[in-house]
Amino acid sequence: MIITDTLLQRRADENNPIVVGMVGAGAMAKGVALQLIKYCPGFHLAAVSNRTVSAAEDLYRQAGVSTLAHPDTQSDLDSSIARGEFSVVDDPSLLCRSEHIDVLLEVTGAVEFGAHVVSDAVAHAKHVVMMNAELDSTVGPILKTYADRQGVILTNVDGDQPGVLMNLYRFVKGIGVTPVLCGNIKGLQDPYRTPTTQKGFAERWKQSAPMVTSFADGTKISFEQALVANATGMRVAQRGMFGPSVNNSEHIDNAADWYPIDLTTHETGIVDYVVGASPGPGVFVLGTHDDPAQKHFLELYKLGTGPIYSFYTPYHLCHFEVHNTIARAVLLNDATITPTFGPCVDVVAIAKRDLRAGEKLDGIGHYMTYGQCENADLVYKQKLLPIGLAEGCVLTRDIKKDSTLTFHDVDIPDGRLVDQLRTEQNQYFFKEKPE
């Protein structure tokens, strides 16, 4: 979004920055803070909330901010922001409810906690930018309905694969090509990876072991492609997607040959991925065109003879592009990627090992489950268990390795907001009658 640089520079020149509050202070949040504070004009990262306040302090210091305020009340925080200070707090509701904050950036990756934060921010008419595909995939559609009612934007981000893919999708569609497959390029896929196997990689890159495990075991890409499906109206062709493996020397221009269906005839188009392929780790869109004259020009411009044309972005830069999402939401009322079509694809919990009755399910990227994409209407009809709801559930029966869990297999913890939101989502989109 090249236009955002001009708009942001204008805000900086007018000393009228976009005021941002951020919840979370992990590795990705640190990168975002560095961008907003040091490299992107037109922003003021006014406050960061984290359960461990010292992590928020470290985040600011790594970005070159040495003087920090520690407000305890709403009025204290609001006064601090009005003075142009940088604040750290442990209570995210102070950020969600501050009249001085334009946009709330949620960067936790936690489903239940994130649900509370996003709901609170939307209720107080804040634009919300999420770096939380786990939450977005699970209850993003119903959260968007609340955001729409408040007249605010709810969006995931530029830079991460779903946002990069959505930008490419919009470009392809905008030039008159019909997208038939939105794809992600992965380097590894092994559903049985655990925090133990990924410990060394996590330490090398200063990431949490469960997070990088969710990348390796396929859960994260499932969340990401679910976001793309919910934003485009696409579906998956089978549970888990096809995910063909090819040699790294194989170029993504050949991708149409790797999927065992006729992509030109699929009713909605599909989301999928490939393991290997060049250029990685990028994203791609396959599309078609019906006009012979335009097909002639596509061949002239070296895109081949069709019937399927390949478009790709050879990288994703995560936190480097988040400022564009913030600017698009606040200045242009435009979402990078949001569940416009409601729940189209879900991510269901699959047993990573044999599970026993009485066991309590651990979290995403841990030892007991991995996630796979499935079409949302089937998830609803078969009462399959979304992996975003799985943590903390207690098994009521034994489950074999690689079996898909259902709501009949578990007892769900009491009192969780995310379950309430999921029920509302089912009632709204699938017309389920409340009990």
Phi and psi in degrees as a GROMACS rama.xvg file:
@    title "Ramachandran Plot"
@    xaxis  label "Phi"
@    yaxis  label "Psi"
@TYPE xy
-62.3425  -31.1929  ILE-2
-59.4756  -27.7583  ILE-3
-65.4899  -28.4889  THR-4
-65.9006  -39.2292  ASP-5
-66.3737  -43.4462  THR-6
-65.4223  -40.3813  LEU-7
-68.9146  -39.2618  LEU-8
-63.5099  -36.1336  GLN-9
-63.3287  -43.1886  ARG-10
-62.446  -38.9164  ARG-11
-65.9205  -44.3509  ALA-12
-63.2258  -32.4667  ASP-13
-87.1721  3.59141  GLU-14
52.6838  44.2985  ASN-15
-132.31  64.0843  ASN-16
-70.1764  156.7  PRO-17
-69.8731  126.056  ILE-18
-94.2614  121.84  VAL-19
-114.899  136.497  VAL-20
-113.807  138.822  GLY-21
-125.72  135.198  MET-22
-110.187  119.462  VAL-23
115.855  144.952  GLY-24
-142.826  33.1909  ALA-25
-82.0235  -164.072  GLY-26
-59.6263  -45.0407  ALA-27
-68.3035  -39.9336  MET-28
-61.7971  -36.9202  ALA-29
-61.7024  -41.582  LYS-30
-64.4283  -41.251  GLY-31
-62.5425  -44.71  VAL-32
-59.9124  -42.9887  ALA-33
-59.2542  -44.0316  LEU-34
-62.9059  -51.4535  GLN-35
-65.5185  -35.6161  LEU-36
-85.3722  -39.0484  ILE-37
-105.65  -27.4669  LYS-38
-123.972  -9.34084  TYR-39
-123.61  110.25  CYS-40
-69.3437  156.317  PRO-41
92.6617  11.164  GLY-42
-128.386  150.333  PHE-43
-130.942  108.44  HIS-44
-78.556  87.761  LEU-45
-74.3909  -32.7395  ALA-46
-155.004  144.924  ALA-47
-127.873  130.999  VAL-48
-109.772  134.286  SER-49
-152.468  144.355  ASN-50
-60.0863  -34.8381  ARG-51
-100.65  102.485  THR-52
-62.2957  -32.3274  VAL-53
-60.6688  -30.9166  SER-54
-67.6604  -37.6017  ALA-55
-66.4185  -38.5024  ALA-56
-62.4046  -44.2882  GLU-57
-61.6584  -39.278  ASP-58
-57.8051  -47.4214  LEU-59
-65.7242  -42.9432  TYR-60
-64.4682  -38.2493  ARG-61
-64.9952  -22.6825  GLN-62
-93.1362  5.91697  ALA-63
93.1324  9.89804  GLY-64
-97.1138  121.067  VAL-65
-105.369  -24.9069  SER-66
-104.09  119.272  THR-67
-127.518  143.276  LEU-68
-95.9569  152.111  ALA-69
-127.296  67.1214  HIS-70
-68.8059  147.121  PRO-71
-108.075  -18.7645  ASP-72
-124.393  167.351  THR-73
-61.6955  -45.0637  GLN-74
-64.4979  -37.4517  SER-75
-64.6551  -42.5001  ASP-76
-64.6628  -45.839  LEU-77
-60.4295  -39.9451  ASP-78
-65.9154  -39.363  SER-79
-63.7883  -43.6426  SER-80
-64.4989  -41.9567  ILE-81
-61.2653  -29.1975  ALA-82
-84.5023  -2.08341  ARG-83
81.0076  19.7072  GLY-84
-84.3729  171.362  GLU-85
-109.133  129.72  PHE-86
-123.093  148.662  SER-87
-124.092  136.921  VAL-88
-141.828  163.923  VAL-89
-101.786  -11.9374  ASP-90
-103.875  108.077  ASP-91
-66.3697  -21.8012  PRO-92
-63.8291  -25.7884  SER-93
-62.9469  -36.8499  LEU-94
-73.2434  -43.903  LEU-95
-60.8035  -29.8287  CYS-96
-105.007  0.34128  ARG-97
-74.4174  127.164  SER-98
-71.5803  -10.5969  GLU-99
-93.0017  -9.21969  HIS-100
-95.8371  128.719  ILE-101
-84.1097  -35.3925  ASP-102
-146.541  140.56  VAL-103
-106.054  124.316  LEU-104
-103.409  116.813  LEU-105
-105.138  115.887  GLU-106
-131.739  47.2228  VAL-107
-102.922  -34.7854  THR-108
76.5167  0.622996  GLY-109
-93.5232  131.792  ALA-110
-75.661  -57.7479  VAL-111
-66.1719  -48.5217  GLU-112
-61.5264  -45.0317  PHE-113
-62.417  -34.5994  GLY-114
-61.3705  -41.0771  ALA-115
-64.7255  -44.5415  HIS-116
-64.0869  -50.5026  VAL-117
-64.458  -42.9547  VAL-118
-60.6226  -41.9536  SER-119
-65.2413  -44.4937  ASP-120
-63.7384  -44.787  ALA-121
-63.6003  -41.1584  VAL-122
-60.8177  -26.4345  ALA-123
-103.061  26.0779  HIS-124
58.1965  42.9249  ALA-125
-101.014  137.106  LYS-126
-61.8807  141.733  HIS-127
-124.779  125.431  VAL-128
-110.343  119.597  VAL-129
-105.909  134.065  MET-130
-112.122  57.2635  MET-131
-145.381  76.4866  ASN-132
-63.5335  -27.6736  ALA-133
-63.0572  -47.9602  GLU-134
-68.8258  -45.7541  LEU-135
-58.8386  -43.2032  ASP-136
-66.7303  -32.6942  SER-137
-82.3139  -46.3248  THR-138
-137.381  16.3571  VAL-139
-55.5048  -41.8273  GLY-140
-58.9209  -41.7802  PRO-141
-74.5467  -34.1878  ILE-142
-62.5316  -36.1407  LEU-143
-65.5353  -36.321  LYS-144
-62.1992  -37.5444  THR-145
-68.6673  -40.3311  TYR-146
-62.8942  -41.8077  ALA-147
-60.508  -41.2433  ASP-148
-64.9986  -30.4727  ARG-149
-87.7499  -6.78136  GLN-150
73.4441  29.1289  GLY-151
-120.709  163.606  VAL-152
-93.2968  133.998  ILE-153
-117.784  121.774  LEU-154
-150.599  150.788  THR-155
-88.96  -172.041  ASN-156
-113.366  150.992  VAL-157
-62.2509  152.825  ASP-158
98.1189  -46.0139  GLY-159
-79.975  158.552  ASP-160
-53.953  -43.1613  GLN-161
-59.9592  -41.9051  PRO-162
-67.0803  -42.4309  GLY-163
-61.7065  -41.8582  VAL-164
-67.2812  -38.4165  LEU-165
-67.4453  -39.19  MET-166
-61.1699  -41.8945  ASN-167
-66.6282  -42.0265  LEU-168
-56.9779  -44.9448  TYR-169
-65.9936  -37.0487  ARG-170
-64.0172  -49.0704  PHE-171
-60.8796  -46.6853  VAL-172
-64.2147  -35.4385  LYS-173
-68.2581  -22.0591  GLY-174
-95.8756  9.22794  ILE-175
93.0787  5.26597  GLY-176
-90.6163  139.409  VAL-177
-91.3356  113.81  THR-178
-67.5655  134.194  PRO-179
-119.401  -17.5472  VAL-180
-150.298  129.999  LEU-181
-109.288  118.595  CYS-182
-124.988  157.519  GLY-183
-123.842  140.272  ASN-184
-103.916  117.333  ILE-185
-108.684  156.088  LYS-186
-101.037  -16.7968  GLY-187
-152.732  143.098  LEU-188
-149.45  109.909  GLN-189
-146.932  102.755  ASP-190
-63.9887  -11.5385  PRO-191
-101.439  9.42824  TYR-192
-65.1751  151.199  ARG-193
-137.09  170.423  THR-194
-58.5906  -25.2229  PRO-195
-70.0647  -46.4469  THR-196
-68.8879  -26.6419  THR-197
-99.6238  6.07321  GLN-198
-59.0451  -46.4475  LYS-199
-63.6124  -43.8551  GLY-200
-62.9132  -42.9447  PHE-201
-61.7809  -43.1264  ALA-202
-65.9665  -39.3606  GLU-203
-60.3854  -38.7528  ARG-204
-106.259  11.5278  TRP-205
56.473  45.3193  LYS-206
-116.673  164.999  GLN-207
-79.18  142.689  SER-208
-61.9413  -42.5076  ALA-209
-62.2004  -35.154  PRO-210
-63.9334  -49.4142  MET-211
-70.0773  -26.7931  VAL-212
-64.0443  -39.812  THR-213
-65.0288  -27.7033  SER-214
-68.1887  -46.7809  PHE-215
-72.3811  -35.077  ALA-216
-87.6077  2.31953  ASP-217
92.7159  -5.64051  GLY-218
-67.2919  -44.5318  THR-219
-64.0676  -44.9955  LYS-220
-65.7169  -29.3186  ILE-221
-66.189  -44.864  SER-222
-58.6114  -46.1502  PHE-223
-63.1547  -42.8927  GLU-224
-73.6974  -26.6845  GLN-225
-64.1985  -39.7294  ALA-226
-61.1812  -42.8828  LEU-227
-64.1991  -41.8655  VAL-228
-61.8321  -45.5568  ALA-229
-67.3952  -22.9314  ASN-230
-87.6615  -20.7325  ALA-231
-114.464  -16.9883  THR-232
86.5606  6.52786  GLY-233
-76.0563  170.133  MET-234
-130.879  -177.24  ARG-235
-105.331  148.324  VAL-236
-81.0737  -21.9721  ALA-237
-159.099  160.741  GLN-238
-60.4228  130.949  ARG-239
87.2555  -5.23566  GLY-240
64.6476  174.819  MET-241
-81.0916  -47.9348  PHE-242
53.0418  54.8625  GLY-243
-63.6202  149.314  PRO-244
-104.602  130.013  SER-245
-134.67  166.81  VAL-246
-69.5078  145.214  ASN-247
-61.2125  -17.7483  ASN-248
-80.6252  -12.8465  SER-249
-73.6071  128.434  GLU-250
-87.318  148.845  HIS-251
-65.632  -15.7077  ILE-252
-59.5014  -21.5927  ASP-253
-94.1235  8.14794  ASN-254
-61.3408  -30.0885  ALA-255
-59.4777  -23.7164  ALA-256
-82.1127  -7.66841  ASP-257
-95.246  -4.25716  TRP-258
-114.483  130.239  TYR-259
-83.6471  36.8914  PRO-260
-138.753  163.08  ILE-261
-83.1433  100.479  ASP-262
-65.9821  -22.6708  LEU-263
-74.7931  -13.1762  THR-264
-113.239  -4.41586  THR-265
-67.3907  133.431  HIS-266
-61.1462  -44.2066  GLU-267
-107.743  -11.7021  THR-268
80.5171  162.531  GLY-269
-130.472  156.519  ILE-270
-101.75  144.74  VAL-271
-162.782  -167.897  ASP-272
-154.692  172.7  TYR-273
-138.101  143.248  VAL-274
-99.2485  125.079  VAL-275
93.527  -155.329  GLY-276
78.8279  155.633  ALA-277
-122.451  140.871  SER-278
-92.8696  126.186  PRO-279
-107.688  157.614  GLY-280
-97.4989  80.5839  PRO-281
-103.23  -160.91  GLY-282
-134.466  163.381  VAL-283
-149.611  155.629  PHE-284
-128.93  130.338  VAL-285
-102.006  135.586  LEU-286
-143.758  168.345  GLY-287
-125.951  162.287  THR-288
-141.497  138.4  HIS-289
-96.8463  -13.4311  ASP-290
-87.625  116.461  ASP-291
-57.5556  -36.7676  PRO-292
-65.2103  -42.7526  ALA-293
-71.0588  -33.5627  GLN-294
-63.9532  -35.392  LYS-295
-60.7541  -44.3586  HIS-296
-70.862  -35.6492  PHE-297
-61.4582  -38.1509  LEU-298
-67.3323  -41.2036  GLU-299
-58.2606  -37.8414  LEU-300
-88.4044  19.3254  TYR-301
72.8122  25.6369  LYS-302
-96.2942  6.55719  LEU-303
92.4669  -174.023  GLY-304
-96.7495  -2.3145  THR-305
79.9629  -166.023  GLY-306
-73.8245  -9.18324  PRO-307
-113.84  131.61  ILE-308
-111.723  145.16  TYR-309
-109.326  130.651  SER-310
-127.321  140.016  PHE-311
-149.497  156.613  TYR-312
-118.078  122.281  THR-313
-83.499  9.23088  PRO-314
-158.247  165.717  TYR-315
-138.332  137.492  HIS-316
-116.161  16.9631  LEU-317
42.7064  -113.758  CYS-318
-66.6674  -18.8002  HIS-319
-62.1876  -23.7084  PHE-320
-111.208  2.1026  GLU-321
-62.0439  -32.96  VAL-322
-60.0121  -31.2714  HIS-323
-64.9111  -38.3213  ASN-324
-63.7936  -44.4419  THR-325
-59.7132  -46.4302  ILE-326
-63.5766  -42.2887  ALA-327
-60.7203  -41.5359  ARG-328
-68.0565  -49.3225  ALA-329
-77.8592  -42.2378  VAL-330
-94.9114  -26.392  LEU-331
-120.015  -2.76349  LEU-332
55.7695  38.4049  ASN-333
-122.596  129.261  ASP-334
-89.9009  137.039  ALA-335
-65.5456  -52.851  THR-336
-153.758  121.24  ILE-337
-143.514  153.379  THR-338
-75.9399  69.0427  PRO-339
-58.4106  -34.5091  THR-340
-98.2752  11.3536  PHE-341
73.0672  -163.262  GLY-342
-75.4547  105.991  PRO-343
-102.447  -42.5967  CYS-344
-130.757  138.573  VAL-345
-117.378  170.253  ASP-346
-121.007  116.141  VAL-347
-102.022  156.102  VAL-348
-85.3064  129.046  ALA-349
-118.96  139.243  ILE-350
-68.3609  124.33  ALA-351
-81.5773  -21.7849  LYS-352
-148.485  175.569  ARG-353
-62.9786  129.212  ASP-354
-111.253  149.292  LEU-355
-116.145  145.27  ARG-356
-54.5149  137.31  ALA-357
95.5418  -16.9592  GLY-358
-73.9065  144.769  GLU-359
-96.5573  127.923  LYS-360
-68.6762  134.265  LEU-361
-85.2024  -171.998  ASP-362
-87.4661  179.933  GLY-363
-62.9154  133.116  ILE-364
77.0167  22.4534  GLY-365
-107.902  -135.444  HIS-366
-107.732  -13.1327  TYR-367
-109.074  -29.3647  MET-368
-139.233  156.645  THR-369
-131.374  164.446  TYR-370
-108.505  145.012  GLY-371
-134.185  146.889  GLN-372
-71.6492  141.93  CYS-373
-148.272  149.504  GLU-374
-62.4288  136.022  ASN-375
-65.4038  -33.7111  ALA-376
-65.5064  -35.6131  ASP-377
-71.5852  -38.7601  LEU-378
-58.2856  -43.8424  VAL-379
-66.2724  -47.8203  TYR-380
-64.7313  -38.861  LYS-381
-93.0458  1.90371  GLN-382
54.9119  42.7656  LYS-383
-72.1097  149.829  LEU-384
-89.6979  114.048  LEU-385
-63.2132  138.353  PRO-386
-67.5404  -22.3722  ILE-387
-66.698  -17.0599  GLY-388
-104.425  -2.79504  LEU-389
-75.2069  -35.4823  ALA-390
-59.0121  130.365  GLU-391
89.6968  -12.0775  GLY-392
-71.0508  146.622  CYS-393
-107.417  129.347  VAL-394
-71.0316  136.125  LEU-395
-100.22  -6.63196  THR-396
-153.933  165.181  ARG-397
-71.561  144.995  ASP-398
-130.532  129.01  ILE-399
-75.2783  149.178  LYS-400
-51.6928  136.835  LYS-401
72.7532  9.50591  ASP-402
-85.5757  147.754  SER-403
-84.0964  129.452  THR-404
-79.9833  149.262  LEU-405
-123.817  169.368  THR-406
-63.7977  -24.3574  PHE-407
-70.5155  -16.9486  HIS-408
-89.7634  -5.62282  ASP-409
-140.503  157.222  VAL-410
-102.927  128.352  ASP-411
-90.5031  139.624  ILE-412
-58.9962  150.236  PRO-413
-79.7741  150.563  ASP-414
79.6938  14.0349  GLY-415
-87.2017  135.774  ARG-416
-65.223  -36.8437  LEU-417
-64.394  -32.4871  VAL-418
-69.6918  -39.0556  ASP-419
-61.903  -43.9757  GLN-420
-64.9177  -38.729  LEU-421
-64.4145  -40.685  ARG-422
-61.5074  -44.6471  THR-423
-62.3636  -37.9487  GLU-424
-63.264  -44.1526  GLN-425
-62.3948  -42.1706  ASN-426
-64.9287  -38.3155  GLN-427
-75.0561  -45.5647  TYR-428
-95.2379  -28.0943  PHE-429
-111.505  5.70661  PHE-430
57.7199  33.6182  LYS-431
-71.1  132.558  GLU-432
-80.2021  132.545  LYS-433
-64.3037  145.294  PRO-434
